[in-house]
Amino acid sequence: MINEASPRMFAATDGLVTRSSDAILLIARLLIGWLFLTNGWAKIVNMQGFVSYLTNLRVPNPSFWAWPAMAAEVLLGITLILGIATRYASLFTVVYLIIATALAHRYWEYPAAQMLNQYNHFCKNLAIMGGALAVYLTGAGRFSLDNWMRNR
């Protein structure tokens, strides 16, 4: 259950969680959303570089797929930061990261010198998926457009 009390021996921060859960959810959304927004923006300002990257990954028709990938990252960033359609955005984040991880971070296929770096990116994406699932579970919180729209 969400906000379930911890066992007594580990409960020292339970009160803090209760008092600050909405602020913590805002911070979580901002951190995940900022990652996507800035990476999407980087693709906008260097689309040819991103197309080249997709070409190196052997993505079919990379000139086409670069645009939806860039748009997805910008949209995910904006929706998570603003907290609008947050549960949909969180689930889409997980799906997007499964695809991106399967395409770009197959660390076992890289030369030994690059394997650790790719493994780190693989694990980073798994961690972001975990964060996105937690946001899906909790929703956007009080400091969000979802909350504002619900209370209108």
Contact map, one row per residue, 1 for C-alpha under 8 A:
11110000000000000000000000000000000000000000000000000000000000000000000000000000000000000000000000000000000000000000000000000000000000000000000000000000
11110000000000000000000000000000000000000000000000000000000000000000000000000000000000000000000000000000000000000000000000000000000000000100000000000000
11111000000000001100000000000000000000000000000000000000000000000000000000000000000000000000000000000000000000000000000000000000000000000000000000000000
11111100000000000000000000000000000000000000000000000000000000000000000000000000000000000000000000000000000000000000000000000000000000000000000000000000
00111110001001000000000000000000000000000000000000000000000000000000000000000000000000000000000000000000000000000000000000000000000000000000000000000000
00011111111001000000000000000000000000000000000000000000000000000000000000000000000000000000000000000000000000000000000000000000000000000000000000000000
00001111111000000000000000000000000000000000000000000000000000000000000000000000000000000000000000000000000000000000000000000000000000000000000000000000
00000111111100000000000000000000000000000000000000000000000000000000000000000000000000000000000000000000000000000000000000000000000000000000000000000000
00000111111100000000000000000000000000000000000000000000000000000000000000000000000000000000000000000000000000000000000000000000000000000000000000000000
00000111111110000000000000000000000000000000000000000000000000000000000000000000000000000000000000000000000000000000000000000000000000000000000000000000
00001111111111000000000000000000000000000000000000000000000000000000000000000000000000000000000000000000000000000000000000000000000000000000000000000000
00000001111111100000000000000000000000000000000000000000000000000000000000000000000000000000000000000000000000000000000000000000000000000000000000000000
00000000011111111000000000000000000000000000000000000000000000000000000000000000000000000000000000000000000000000000000000000000000000000000000000000000
00001100001111111100000000000000000000000000000000000000000000000000000000000000000000000000000000000000000000000000000000000000000000000000000000000000
00000000000111111110000000000000000000000000000000000000000000000000000000000000000000000000000000000000000000000000000000000000000000000000000000000000
00000000000011111111100000000000000000000000000000000000000000000000000000000000000000000000000000000000000000000000000000000000000000000000000000000000
00100000000011111111100000000000000000000000000000000000000000000000000000000000000000000000000000000000000000000000000000000000000000000000000000000000
00100000000001111111100000000000000000000000000000000000000000000000000000000000000000000000000000000000000000000000000000000000000000000000000000000000
00000000000000111111100000000000000000000000000000000000000000000000000000000000000000000000000000000000000000000000000000000000000000000000000000000000
00000000000000011111111100000000000000000000000000000000000000000000000000000000000000000000000000000000000000000000000000000000000000000000000000000000
00000000000000011111111110000000000000000000000000000000000000000000000000000000000000000000000000000000000000000000000000000000000000000000100000000000
00000000000000000001111111000000000000000000000000000000000000000000000000000000000000000000000000000000000000000000000000000000000000000000111000000000
00000000000000000001111111100000000000000000000000000000000000000000000000000000000000000000000000000000000000000000000000000000000000000000101000000000
00000000000000000001111111110000000000000000000000000000000000000000000000000000000000000000000000000000000000000000000000000000000000000000000000000000
00000000000000000000111111111000000000000000000000000000000000000000000000000000000000000000000000000000000000000000000000000000000000100001100000000000
00000000000000000000011111111100000000000000000000000000000000000000000000000000100000000000000000000000000000000000000000000000000000000001101100000000
00000000000000000000001111111110000000000000000000000000000000000000000000000000000000000000000000000000000000000000000000000000000000000000000000000000
00000000000000000000000111111111000000000000000000000000000000000000000000000000000000000000000000000000000000000000000000000000001000100000000000000000
00000000000000000000000011111111100000000000000000000000000000000000000000000001101000000000000000000000000000000000000000000000000000100001000000000000
00000000000000000000000001111111110000000000000000000000000000000000000000000001100000000000000000000000000000000000000000000000000000000000000000000000
00000000000000000000000000111111111000000000000000000000000000000000000000000000000000000000000000000000000000000000000000000000000000000000000000000000
00000000000000000000000000011111111100000000000000000000000000000000000000001001100000000000000000000000000000000000000000000001001100000000000000000000
00000000000000000000000000001111111110000000000000000000000000000000000000011111100000000000000000000000000000000000000000000000000000000000000000000000
00000000000000000000000000000111111111000000000000000000000000000000000000001000100000000000000000000000000000000000000000000000000000000000000000000000
00000000000000000000000000000011111111100000000000000000000000000000000000001000000000000000000000000000000000000000000000000000000000000000000000000000
00000000000000000000000000000001111111110000000000000000000000000000000011011000000000000000000000000000000000000000000000000000000000000000000000000000
00000000000000000000000000000000111111111000000000000000000000000000000011111100000000000000000000000000000000000000000000000000000000000000000000000000
00000000000000000000000000000000011111111100000000000000000000000000000001001000000000000000000000000000000000000000000000000000000000000000000000000000
00000000000000000000000000000000001111111110000000000000000000000000000011000000000000000000000000000000000000000000000000000000000000000000000000000000
00000000000000000000000000000000000111111111000000000000000000000000111111000000000000000000000000000000000000000000000000000000000000000000000000000000
00000000000000000000000000000000000011111111100000000000000000000000010001000000000000000000000000000000000000000000000000000000000000000000000000000000
00000000000000000000000000000000000001111111111000000000000000000000000000000000000000000000000000000000000000000000000000000000000000000000000000000000
00000000000000000000000000000000000000111111111011000000000000000000010000000000000000000000000000000000000000000000000000000000000000000000000000000000
00000000000000000000000000000000000000011111111000000000000000000000010000000000000000000000000000000000000000000000000000000000000000000000000000000000
00000000000000000000000000000000000000001111111000000000000000000000000000000000000000000000000000000000000000000000000000000000000000000000000000000000
00000000000000000000000000000000000000000111111111000000000000000000000000000000000000000000000000000000000000000000000000000000000000000000000000000000
00000000000000000000000000000000000000000111111111100000000000000100000000000000000000000000000000000000000000000000000000000000000000000000000000000000
00000000000000000000000000000000000000000000011111110000000000000000000000000000000000000000000000000000000000000000000000000000000000000000000000000000
00000000000000000000000000000000000000000010011111111000000000000000000000000000000000000000000000000000000000000000000000000000000000000000000000000000
00000000000000000000000000000000000000000010011111111100000000000100000000000000000000000000000000000000000000000000000000000000000000000000000000000000
00000000000000000000000000000000000000000000001111111110000001100100000000000000000000000000000000000000000000000000000000000000000000000000000000000000
00000000000000000000000000000000000000000000000111111111000001000000000000000000000000000000000000000000000000000000000000000000000000000000000000000000
00000000000000000000000000000000000000000000000011111111100000000000000000000000000000000000000000000000000000000000000000000000000000000000000000000000
00000000000000000000000000000000000000000000000001111111111001000100000000000000000000000000000000000000000000000000000000000000000000000000000000000000
00000000000000000000000000000000000000000000000000111111111101000000000000000000000000000000000000000000000000000000000000000000000000000000000000000000
00000000000000000000000000000000000000000000000000011111111000000000000000000000000000000000000000000000000000000000000000000000000000000000000000000000
00000000000000000000000000000000000000000000000000001111111000000000000000000000000000000000000000000011000000000000000000000000000000000000000000000000
00000000000000000000000000000000000000000000000000000111111100000000000000000000000000000000000000000000000000000000000000000000000000000000000000000000
00000000000000000000000000000000000000000000000000000111111111000000000000000000000000000000000000000010000000000000000000000000000000000000000000000000
00000000000000000000000000000000000000000000000000000010011111000000000000000000000000000000000000000000000000000000000000000000000000000000000000000000
00000000000000000000000000000000000000000000000000000000001111111000000000000000000000000000000000000000000000000000000000000000000000000000000000000000
00000000000000000000000000000000000000000000000000110110001111111100000000000000000000000000000000000000000000000000000000000000000000000000000000000000
00000000000000000000000000000000000000000000000000100000000011111110000000000000000000000000000000000000000000000000000000000000000000000000000000000000
00000000000000000000000000000000000000000000000000000000000011111111000000000000000000000000000000000000000000000000000000000000000000000000000000000000
00000000000000000000000000000000000000000000000000000000000011111111100000000000000000000000000000000000000000000000000000000000000000000000000000000000
00000000000000000000000000000000000000000000001001100100000001111111110000000000000000000000000000000000000000000000000000000000000000000000000000000000
00000000000000000000000000000000000000000000000000000000000000111111111000000000000000000000000000000000000000000000000000000000000000000000000000000000
00000000000000000000000000000000000000000000000000000000000000011111111100000000000000000000000000000000000000000000000000000000000000000000000000000000
00000000000000000000000000000000000000010000000000000000000000001111111110000000000000000000000000000000000000000000000000000000000000000000000000000000
00000000000000000000000000000000000000011011000000000000000000000111111111000000000000000000000000000000000000000000000000000000000000000000000000000000
00000000000000000000000000000000000000010000000000000000000000000011111111100000000000000000000000000000000000000000000000000000000000000000000000000000
00000000000000000000000000000000000000010000000000000000000000000001111111110000000000000000000000000000000000000000000000000000000000000000000000000000
00000000000000000000000000000000000110110000000000000000000000000000111111111000000000000000000000000000000000000000000000000000000000000000000000000000
00000000000000000000000000000000000111111000000000000000000000000000011111111100000000000000000000000000000000000000000000000000000000000000000000000000
00000000000000000000000000000000000010000000000000000000000000000000001111111110000000000000000000000000000000000000000000000000000000000000000000000000
00000000000000000000000000000000100110000000000000000000000000000000000111111111000000001001100000000000000000000000000000000000000000000000000000000000
00000000000000000000000000000001111111000000000000000000000000000000000011111111100000000000000000000000000000000000000000000000000000000000000000000000
00000000000000000000000000000000100010000000000000000000000000000000000001111111110000000000000000000000000000000000000000000000000000000000000000000000
00000000000000000000000000000000100000000000000000000000000000000000000000111111111111001000000000000000000000000000000000000000000000000000000000000000
00000000000000000000000000001101100000000000000000000000000000000000000000011111111101001100000000000000000000000000000000000000000000000000000000000000
00000000000000000000000001001101110000000000000000000000000000000000000000001111111000000000000000000000000000000000000000000000000000000000000000000000
00000000000000000000000000000000000000000000000000000000000000000000000000000111111100000000000000000000000000000000000000000000000000000000000110000000
00000000000000000000000000001000000000000000000000000000000000000000000000000011111111000000000000000000000000000000000000000000000000000001001111000000
00000000000000000000000000000000000000000000000000000000000000000000000000000011011111000000000000000000000000000000000000000000000000000001000111000000
00000000000000000000000000000000000000000000000000000000000000000000000000000010001111111000000000000000000000000000000000000000000000000000000001000000
00000000000000000000000000000000000000000000000000000000000000000000000000000011001111111100000000000000000000000000000000000000000000110011000001000000
00000000000000000000000000000000000000000000000000000000000000000000000000000000000011111110000000000000000000000000000000000000000000111011000000000000
00000000000000000000000000000000000000000000000000000000000000000000000000000000000011111111000000000000000000000000000000000000000000010000000000000000
00000000000000000000000000000000000000000000000000000000000000000000000000010011000011111111100000000000000000000000000000000000000000000000000000000000
00000000000000000000000000000000000000000000000000000000000000000000000000000001000001111111110000000000000000000000000000000000000110110000000000000000
00000000000000000000000000000000000000000000000000000000000000000000000000000000000000111111111000000000000000000000000000000000000110010000000000000000
00000000000000000000000000000000000000000000000000000000000000000000000000010000000000011111111100000000000000000000000000000000000000000000000000000000
00000000000000000000000000000000000000000000000000000000000000000000000000010000000000001111111110000000000000000000000000000000100100000000000000000000
00000000000000000000000000000000000000000000000000000000000000000000000000000000000000000111111111000000000000000000000000000000100110000000000000000000
00000000000000000000000000000000000000000000000000000000000000000000000000000000000000000011111111100000000000000000000000000000000000000000000000000000
00000000000000000000000000000000000000000000000000000000000000000000000000000000000000000001111111110000000000000000000000000000000000000000000000000000
00000000000000000000000000000000000000000000000000000000000000000000000000000000000000000000111111111000000000000000000000001000100000000000000000000000
00000000000000000000000000000000000000000000000000000000000000000000000000000000000000000000011111111100000000000000000000000000000000000000000000000000
00000000000000000000000000000000000000000000000000000000000000000000000000000000000000000000001111111110000000000000000000000000000000000000000000000000
00000000000000000000000000000000000000000000000000000000000000000000000000000000000000000000000111111111100000000000000000000000000000000000000000000000
00000000000000000000000000000000000000000000000000000000000000000000000000000000000000000000000011111111110000000000000001001000000000000000000000000000
00000000000000000000000000000000000000000000000000000000000000000000000000000000000000000000000001111111110000000000000000000000000000000000000000000000
00000000000000000000000000000000000000000000000000000000101000000000000000000000000000000000000000111111110000000000000000000000000000000000000000000000
00000000000000000000000000000000000000000000000000000000100000000000000000000000000000000000000000011111110000000000000000000000000000000000000000000000
00000000000000000000000000000000000000000000000000000000000000000000000000000000000000000000000000011111111000000000011011000000000000000000000000000000
00000000000000000000000000000000000000000000000000000000000000000000000000000000000000000000000000001111111111000000011001000000000000000000000000000000
00000000000000000000000000000000000000000000000000000000000000000000000000000000000000000000000000000000111111000111111001000000000000000000000000000000
00000000000000000000000000000000000000000000000000000000000000000000000000000000000000000000000000000000011111000010000000000000000000000000000000000000
00000000000000000000000000000000000000000000000000000000000000000000000000000000000000000000000000000000011111100010000000000000000000000000000000000000
00000000000000000000000000000000000000000000000000000000000000000000000000000000000000000000000000000000011111111110010000000000000000000000000000000000
00000000000000000000000000000000000000000000000000000000000000000000000000000000000000000000000000000000000011111110000000000000000000000000000000000000
00000000000000000000000000000000000000000000000000000000000000000000000000000000000000000000000000000000000001111111000000000000000000000000000000000000
00000000000000000000000000000000000000000000000000000000000000000000000000000000000000000000000000000000000001111111000000000000000000000000000000000000
00000000000000000000000000000000000000000000000000000000000000000000000000000000000000000000000000000000001001111111110000000000000000000000000000000000
00000000000000000000000000000000000000000000000000000000000000000000000000000000000000000000000000000000001111111111111000000000000000000000000000000000
00000000000000000000000000000000000000000000000000000000000000000000000000000000000000000000000000000000001000011111111100000000000000000000000000000000
00000000000000000000000000000000000000000000000000000000000000000000000000000000000000000000000000000000001000000111111110000000000000000000000000000000
00000000000000000000000000000000000000000000000000000000000000000000000000000000000000000000000000000000111001000111111111000000000000000000000000000000
00000000000000000000000000000000000000000000000000000000000000000000000000000000000000000000000000000000111000000011111111100000000000000000000000000000
00000000000000000000000000000000000000000000000000000000000000000000000000000000000000000000000000000000000000000001111111110000000000000000000000000000
00000000000000000000000000000000000000000000000000000000000000000000000000000000000000000000000000000000100000000000111111111000000000000000000000000000
00000000000000000000000000000000000000000000000000000000000000000000000000000000000000000000000000001000111000000000011111111100000000000000000000000000
00000000000000000000000000000000000000000000000000000000000000000000000000000000000000000000000000000000000000000000001111111110000000000000000000000000
00000000000000000000000000000000000000000000000000000000000000000000000000000000000000000000000000000000000000000000000111111111000000000000000000000000
00000000000000000000000000000000000000000000000000000000000000000000000000000000000000000000000010001000000000000000000011111111100000000000000000000000
00000000000000000000000000000000000000000000000000000000000000000000000000000000000000000000000000000000000000000000000001111111110000000000000000000000
00000000000000000000000000000000000000000000000000000000000000000000000000000000000000000000000000000000000000000000000000111111111000000000000000000000
00000000000000000000000000000001000000000000000000000000000000000000000000000000000000000000000000000000000000000000000000011111111100000000000000000000
00000000000000000000000000000000000000000000000000000000000000000000000000000000000000000000110010000000000000000000000000001111111110000000000000000000
00000000000000000000000000000000000000000000000000000000000000000000000000000000000000000000000000000000000000000000000000000111111111000000000000000000
00000000000000000000000000010001000000000000000000000000000000000000000000000000000000000000000000000000000000000000000000000011111111100000000000000000
00000000000000000000000000000001000000000000000000000000000000000000000000000000000000000110110000000000000000000000000000000001111111110000000000000000
00000000000000000000000000000000000000000000000000000000000000000000000000000000000000000110010000000000000000000000000000000000111111111000000000000000
00000000000000000000000000000000000000000000000000000000000000000000000000000000000000000000000000000000000000000000000000000000011111111100000000000000
00000000000000000000000010011000000000000000000000000000000000000000000000000000000001100100000000000000000000000000000000000000001111111111000000000000
00000000000000000000000000000000000000000000000000000000000000000000000000000000000001110110000000000000000000000000000000000000000111111111000000000000
00000000000000000000000000000000000000000000000000000000000000000000000000000000000000100000000000000000000000000000000000000000000011111110000000000000
01000000000000000000000000000000000000000000000000000000000000000000000000000000000000000000000000000000000000000000000000000000000001111111100000000000
00000000000000000000000000000000000000000000000000000000000000000000000000000000000001100000000000000000000000000000000000000000000000111111100000000000
00000000000000000000000011001000000000000000000000000000000000000000000000000000001101100000000000000000000000000000000000000000000000110111111101100000
00000000000000000000111011000000000000000000000000000000000000000000000000000000000000000000000000000000000000000000000000000000000000000111111100100000
00000000000000000000010000000000000000000000000000000000000000000000000000000000000000000000000000000000000000000000000000000000000000000001111100110000
00000000000000000000011001000000000000000000000000000000000000000000000000000000001000000000000000000000000000000000000000000000000000000001111110100000
00000000000000000000000001000000000000000000000000000000000000000000000000000000011100000000000000000000000000000000000000000000000000000001111111110000
00000000000000000000000000000000000000000000000000000000000000000000000000000000011100000000000000000000000000000000000000000000000000000000001111111000
00000000000000000000000000000000000000000000000000000000000000000000000000000000001111000000000000000000000000000000000000000000000000000001000111111100
00000000000000000000000000000000000000000000000000000000000000000000000000000000000000000000000000000000000000000000000000000000000000000001111111111110
00000000000000000000000000000000000000000000000000000000000000000000000000000000000000000000000000000000000000000000000000000000000000000000010111111111
00000000000000000000000000000000000000000000000000000000000000000000000000000000000000000000000000000000000000000000000000000000000000000000000011111111
00000000000000000000000000000000000000000000000000000000000000000000000000000000000000000000000000000000000000000000000000000000000000000000000001111111
00000000000000000000000000000000000000000000000000000000000000000000000000000000000000000000000000000000000000000000000000000000000000000000000000111111
00000000000000000000000000000000000000000000000000000000000000000000000000000000000000000000000000000000000000000000000000000000000000000000000000011111
